[in-house]
Amino acid sequence: MPTEQSYQLDPRILELGDAFYDAVEPARFPQCTPRFVNRRWADRVGLGKLDDEQWTAHFCRFEPLPDNLPRPLALRYHGHQFRVYNPDIGDGRGFLFGQLRDDRNRLLDFGTKGSGQTPYSRTADGRLTLKGGVREVLATEMLEALGVNTSKTFALFETGEALTRHDEPSPTRSSVLTRLGHGHIRIGTFQRLAFYGETENIETLVRYCLEHLYGDPAPAGREEAAVRLFELAAQATAKLAASYMAAGFVHGVLNSDNIAVTGESFDYGPWRFAPEWDPAFTAAYFDYHGLYAFGRQPEAIHWDLAQLAGSLTLLADAAPLSDELGRWGELFEHALISALVRRLGIEERGPDADRAVAAALIAGLQTGEVTIDRLFLDWRGGRDPGGPLYGSEPFRALAAALEGRGRQATHPYWSDPEPCSMHIDEVETIWSAIAERDDWTPFEAKIAAIRRMGEAMTADAATA
């Protein structure tokens, strides 16, 4: 396989040992039709020279990458699912396929979805619907463009099987997805070890996360190392929760097995973007009580973080972990203010001034007079809140808070008549074109539009 100078294989997961994973075999699919390949990220991890056959070989047939993991590994974990502890889960339709470093020297994982059955599949078929794969591509591309710390969809192949699902018309088309993520160590990974009282393995995992995921030298003492990892995870998850709110995003299933210890968002099932700032807006039809509603996501992530704290009490005294957990609300508030200021494209002016802007912005959005995406496009495009488009008192207050705050709007995207949004009706329209006519044009056009918006946000952030 032709690789580039920057291809840096680094299968560090093997340092953990057999107690953390099971070697598995990938499914054999009747066809491999590429539907999305992320050449942009391929360049960043030294795989930009792959030809079409090599993409298929490695990311549909899962032939091992050169000098990387010889066999895929299904990772072991437990977790709370809608606050109910489940010891019968793990990688049930995915596996870790390889590890390598990107152009920032971060250790990244290739993880799969829909790649076949594992010891944790139970009665499931280990497959992914094509609709589920398309939705995950759209979610990851949109979140990346909005500056959310998210996994990246690396490849999506249609696999030629007819799947039966209770929640969509069946039989339906099948796919296999490969994501590129900054670690697949979940809060639930620690919970499983705590469940079995595997203290030594928890310490091993703590040091793995500090050294290889955070690049933070692990303190010599096991208690100090555990507390240090928890501090970093608290900071990362606070930023994650804040970024969801600033993006108007609802993950849908914030179970503790879906929260990475690095604070990177991943694993997109029933996600949605909220049109308006509605705290009660939910993404999953089965979230009957709104546990993971838009406005409750910070609470949900904080609750999951508490489960990590509980697991780490096998290494550390509860007091320092509890103290850090108690500071999480303040970390989240600072992160949310910073995320909203960044999305407005204005310069930071200090905690008090920025807090006033964030509070006024949220108050304006809560009126429901305008969609979240529309407000940010209008402001960056010179259509000010408080003007003729926004006449209510909350928006006049926002205009006052923003007075004198220069904005960065050099990219032509900000002059577009409509924002690049990703609401459920458009997602369904994109899928209908594929399902009914095998028309991938709307999907491809949306990816291009999302990346153009991301370029606008990146370009203006660079000049701020």
HELIX and SHEET records of a PDB file:
HELIX    1   1 ARG A   12  GLU A   15  5                                   4    
HELIX    2   2 ASP A   18  PHE A   20  5                                   3    
HELIX    3   3 ARG A   39  ARG A   44  1                                   6    
HELIX    4   4 ASP A   52  PHE A   59  1                                   8    
HELIX    5   5 LEU A  130  ALA A  145  1                                  16    
HELIX    6   6 ILE A  187  PHE A  195  1                                   9    
HELIX    7   7 THR A  199  TYR A  208  1                                  10    
HELIX    8   8 CYS A  209  LEU A  213  3                                   5    
HELIX    9   9 ARG A  222  ALA A  247  1                                  26    
HELIX   10  10 SER A  256  ASN A  258  5                                   3    
HELIX   11  11 PHE A  294  ARG A  296  5                                   3    
HELIX   12  12 GLN A  297  LEU A  312  1                                  16    
HELIX   13  13 ALA A  318  GLY A  326  1                                   9    
HELIX   14  14 TRP A  328  LEU A  344  1                                  17    
HELIX   15  15 PRO A  351  LEU A  365  1                                  15    
HELIX   16  16 ILE A  372  ARG A  380  1                                   9    
HELIX   17  17 GLU A  393  LEU A  402  1                                  10    
HELIX   18  18 PRO A  412  SER A  415  5                                   4    
HELIX   19  19 ILE A  424  ARG A  437  1                                  14    
HELIX   20  20 THR A  441  THR A  463  1                                  23    
SHEET    1   A 5 GLN A   8  LEU A   9  0                                        
SHEET    2   A 5 LEU A  96  ARG A 101 -1                                        
SHEET    3   A 5 LEU A 107  LYS A 113 -1                                        
SHEET    4   A 5 THR A 172  GLY A 181 -1                                        
SHEET    5   A 5 LEU A 128  THR A 129 -1                                        
SHEET    1   B 6 GLN A   8  LEU A   9  0                                        
SHEET    2   B 6 LEU A  96  ARG A 101 -1                                        
SHEET    3   B 6 LEU A 107  LYS A 113 -1                                        
SHEET    4   B 6 THR A 172  GLY A 181 -1                                        
SHEET    5   B 6 LYS A 152  LEU A 163 -1                                        
SHEET    6   B 6 THR A  33  VAL A  37 -1                                        
SHEET    1   C 2 TYR A  21  ALA A  23  0                                        
SHEET    2   C 2 LEU A  73  LEU A  75 -1                                        
SHEET    1   D 2 GLY A  79  GLN A  81  0                                        
SHEET    2   D 2 VAL A  84  ASN A  86 -1                                        
SHEET    1   E 2 PHE A 249  VAL A 250  0                                        
SHEET    2   E 2 ARG A 272  PHE A 273 -1                                        
END                                                                             
